[in-house]
Amino acid sequence: MKLTDREFWTGLEKSNGIFAEAVKWYKANLDVEITRNAVLLRANKDRSRLESIRAARLDEAERVLDKLTSHSGDDRVKLQGATFILKTLGKSRGYSERHEITGEDGKELNVNITIKK
């Protein structure tokens, strides 16, 4: 049996855009066997729809993180959540562990490499 577009995208939404989980969902709910690679190839034909499903998953994760950092009674949880938020969303404000290597006074760094045989 071939999956209709509606069935395909419903399964991908129910599995939060995780291809391996979608394979399990199709088998359990529609008794359809499909490979993970087949799901990947079909999903990539409509990248905007796939990205929309993944964006919804990110929204949910942000909601959970916000709830934990705002309402947790455990200061360690709040600190870990705040640190994570600053490292990821606060990059534009300088909160990052990323190290940039530049030349003197932020100028271009010139590197010469000599390969000896």
C-alpha positions in Angstrom: 0.0 0.0 0.0 1.3 3.4 -0.9 0.9 6.3 1.5 -1.2 9.2 0.5 0.3 12.7 1.0 -2.1 13.2 3.9 -1.1 9.9 5.6 2.6 10.6 4.9 2.6 14.1 6.4 0.4 13.1 9.3 2.9 10.4 10.3 5.8 12.8 10.0 3.9 15.3 12.2 3.0 12.7 14.8 6.7 11.6 14.9 7.9 15.2 15.3 9.8 15.0 12.0 12.0 12.1 13.2 12.3 9.8 10.2 13.0 6.6 12.1 10.0 7.3 14.4 7.8 8.0 11.4 8.7 4.5 10.0 7.4 3.0 13.3 4.3 5.2 13.2 3.4 4.1 9.6 3.8 0.4 10.6 1.8 0.7 13.9 -1.0 2.9 12.6 -1.3 2.1 8.9 0.4 -1.3 8.6 2.6 0.2 6.0 6.3 -0.7 5.8 8.6 2.0 4.5 12.3 2.6 5.0 13.8 5.5 6.8 15.6 6.5 3.6 12.3 6.5 1.6 10.8 8.8 4.3 13.8 11.1 4.1 13.6 11.3 0.3 9.9 12.0 0.2 10.0 14.6 3.0 12.8 16.4 1.2 10.6 17.0 -1.8 8.7 19.5 0.3 11.4 21.1 2.4 9.2 24.0 3.6 6.6 21.6 5.1 9.4 19.5 6.7 11.0 22.6 8.2 7.5 23.7 9.5 7.2 20.4 11.4 10.7 20.7 12.8 10.1 24.4 13.8 7.0 23.2 15.8 9.2 20.8 17.6 11.7 23.6 18.4 8.8 25.7 19.7 7.8 23.0 22.1 11.4 22.5 23.3 11.6 26.3 23.9 8.4 26.2 25.8 9.7 23.4 28.1 13.0 25.2 28.7 11.2 28.4 29.5 8.9 26.7 31.9 11.8 25.0 33.6 13.9 28.2 33.9 10.9 30.3 35.0 9.1 27.9 37.4 11.7 25.5 38.8 12.3 25.6 42.5 15.8 24.3 41.9 18.3 27.0 41.4 20.7 24.6 39.6 18.0 23.9 37.0 17.4 27.6 36.5 21.2 28.3 36.2 21.7 25.5 33.7 18.7 26.6 31.6 19.8 30.3 31.7 23.4 29.3 30.7 22.1 27.3 27.8 19.8 30.1 26.6 22.6 32.6 26.8 25.0 30.3 24.9 22.5 29.7 22.1 20.2 32.6 21.9 22.5 35.2 23.5 25.3 34.8 21.0 24.6 38.2 19.5 25.2 39.7 22.9 28.6 38.0 23.3 27.4 35.0 25.4 29.2 32.2 23.5 32.0 29.7 24.1 33.1 30.1 20.5 36.6 31.4 20.1 37.6 33.4 17.1 41.2 33.7 16.1 42.2 36.9 14.4 45.3 38.8 13.6 46.5 41.8 15.6 43.7 44.3 16.5 41.1 42.0 14.9 42.6 42.2 11.5 43.0 39.3 9.1 45.2 36.5 10.2 47.7 35.4 7.6 48.9 31.8 7.9 51.7 30.3 5.8 51.9 26.5 5.6 55.0 24.7 4.4 54.7 21.0 3.5 57.9 19.1 3.5 58.3 15.7 2.0 
